[in-house]
């Protein structure tokens, strides 16, 4: 699995750009989503420098080094955060679904 994710950063220069980081995250996320079974759900949260978390709904980039994280904070308020691509930390968790809601969708800039 990690070989395909590494290949998502197509060349050496791309690996040092925020766009390459987002492409590798998208490849990993899509791989994990393919393993989500019936009755399971996947959550992805960005961990901020102060320890707060954002439920991610979209990851974008502004090369050379900024990643845009859009989502909702713990109070369910919509938030946008720009962070350096070297500092992004994501918490991805699969758990049993407690509701009949559809599987989580995350958008990625291409």
Protein Blocks (a to p, Z undefined) as FASTA:
>chain_A
ZZmmmmmmmbfklmmpmklmmmmmmmmmmmmmmmpcghiacddddddfkopacddfbdcd
ddfkbccdddddfkopacdddddfklgccdddddddfbfbdcddddddZZ
